[in-house]
């Protein structure tokens, strides 16, 4: 499953109403660490069909960034059953991304 681009119009359906845990990647085109994290998330999304990974460009979706108090990027926010359960700010490796899911 590919990383899904989300915006304020589809965020609720893609993230909050998802029947799978969701990792939301808040990022921007100009962010160096975001560019490094992107391929890691793409690889993970191809390997795991039990989770959903979405991408939120904070420059285009500043309202979503404000709603979730995103002050630094990259910021990964994990949602389960529509609720935030974990978050990480900064560049992390693939194993650490998986660790954010808890229990995996």
Protein Blocks (a to p, Z undefined) as FASTA:
>chain_A
ZZddddfklmmmmmmmpcbdcddddddfklmklmmmmmmmmmmmmmpmkbccddddfklm
mmlmmmnopabdcdddddeehiafbdcedjddfklmmmmngoZZ
